[in-house]
Amino acid sequence: MDLEETKYELTNNNIHDPPFCSRRISQPSVAALESLTTLEHQIEKFESETSEIESKLSETLSKKEFIELRNSLRQAAGFLEKFQYVKVDAIITAELNSGKDEAKTRRKECNKHCDAIRDRHNEALTLLNGKIDAMADPA
């Protein structure tokens, strides 16, 4: 192999590209990020449960059924609030280094998502209360 062939082979094998570097993340950061993944999945479940309750708002239900739905909604709202303040806020990012920015961003997104679901709960509760108040009491 002559010099020209060697240059061509080196160039085509991307020998001039920098080697792939994997970023190491500390164990506390890995733990925090894994916890956030679990929390994100739980938030998706809260979202799904809320959508299910919201879909029932347009159904023709008895006053008793609307009251049961309101109780379910209140319970879901309580679970969400406890989850946010006990689980999401328990993710401490101040002591992290390598995964700090990602953990902070994801925790902030979790809190925003919980707040958005809470807003949906409040809107649904207002609608439910209006429906219940407009219905006659069963004899």
ABEGO torsion letter per residue (X at the ends): XBAAAAAAAAAAAGAABBBBBBBBBBAAAAAAAAAAAAAAAAAAAAAAAAAAAAAAAABBBBAAAAAAAAAAAAAAAAAAAAAAAAAAAABBAAABAAAAAAAAAAAAAAAAAAAAAAAAAAAAAAAAAAAAAABBBBX
